[in-house]
Amino acid sequence: MQILIYFSIGIFAGLVGGFFGLGGGIVMVPVFVYLLGMTQHQAQGTALAALALPITLLAALRYYHAGNVKLQIAALACLGFVGGGLLGAHMVQNVPPVLLKRLFGGVMFLVSIKMIVGR
């Protein structure tokens, strides 16, 4: 039964990620914390592990074939993401779990407000 739950979380995150073009972590992290009882650190690490390159590649290819990928920007952003992701993963290890959860929620809140009321 747990295997089906984990698989379903991945399906949902993939659908939302592919539909909106966002990382599935924005879906998986809250689900892992609130439905599976993971700590914020565990949820973020697990989401990152689940979203390794082969997973996102197929969705990106679909966007590419539709003419919706700017390769030069994607390549440069990818290089930056590798370094930034490693640095961020290193820095977060000593952040208290409650603070990390609040920071994650705050970022999601600010982005949602901007998307709803912004241009």
Protein Blocks (a to p, Z undefined) as FASTA:
>chain_A
ZZmmmmmmmmmmmmmmmmnopafklmmmmmmmmmnopafklmmmmmmmmmgmklmmmmmm
mmmmnopacfklmmmmmmmmmmmmmmmmmmmmmgcfklmmmmmmmmmmmmmmmmmmmZZ
